[in-house]
Amino acid sequence: MYSEDLTVLFEILRPQNFRNVQSNLKTTQKTTQKTTQKTTQKIIDPILENPQISRKEISVMLGDMSEDGVKYHLTKLQKEKKLKRIGAAKGGYWKILIPNQLKKTKEK
């Protein structure tokens, strides 16, 4: 079994295969980055329209993302200092901290 594992590893490390692995990794990274940007914009758009919007309302508007998914992305945006919640969960509002960067994406 050990020799089979080594054979597979050596096959991957052959120059042409290694280039393919590197290329696939770069493609995956680009795709992930684009998907993340699209998801971020999907979350931001409803906030631009209504800063008092709730996670649940964003989830309902998007239709393809759970409330937990929205919560995850909102938390991520807050950690990245792109978004801030002002006030309480009820009665508060979202403040976009880097509006120009996020609005540019919306205009494209």
Long-range contacts (C-beta under 8 A, 24 or more apart in sequence): 37-105, 39-65, 39-73, 40-73, 40-77, 40-82, 40-102, 40-105, 41-102, 41-105, 41-106, 43-70, 43-73, 43-74, 43-77, 44-77, 44-83, 44-96, 44-102, 44-105, 44-106, 45-106, 47-83, 47-94, 47-96, 48-96, 48-102, 48-103, 48-106, 51-93, 51-94, 51-95, 52-92, 52-93, 52-94, 53-94
